[in-house]
């Protein structure tokens, strides 16, 4: 995907992905990542295709690589309840891309481009499995969110956030039935 943009003179092509659209609790996190064309990042793949240990290892490699630039945007459950998860996802994607300087073009995982990026971006369905920059952004977003959910688990261990990261598993649903929702639960879900 980048090649056609590089040939058109767009050298700073950024990939964007999100984590946390479907959970019942916690934030949605979007990340944008610029991977220079001569930069090789081993084992980058769609974050959902990797083990937790694999994601953590690649995340650390991405963070240590001085050639890779990234932006992250976290939008909490209160904002999600206020304007809805789709709008929050679009906002987070736009804001994460805006954190990377001098972007020429944005490749977004999914089928929708946030309004502020129209004309400067394209959506790629399953882009996290097709594009290195989107896959890197996928890993950054997922690990960032997972780490946040581990911290939330310390505050509210009775929900088991460390195990399900806020998704609607049987154990999570049973914990909500028993304890009621906590401050991190999305009330509109």
Buried (B, 14 or more C-beta within 10 A) or exposed (E): BBEEBBEEEBBBBBBBBBBBBEBBBBBBBBBBBBBBEEBEBEEBBBBEEBEEEBBBBBBEBBEEBEEBBBBBBBBBBEBBBEEEBEBBBBBBBBBBBBBBEEBBBBBBBBEEBBEBBEEEBBBBEEBBBBBBBBBBBBBBBBBBBBEBBEEBBEEBEEBBBBEBBBBBBEEBEEBBEEEEBBEBBBEEB
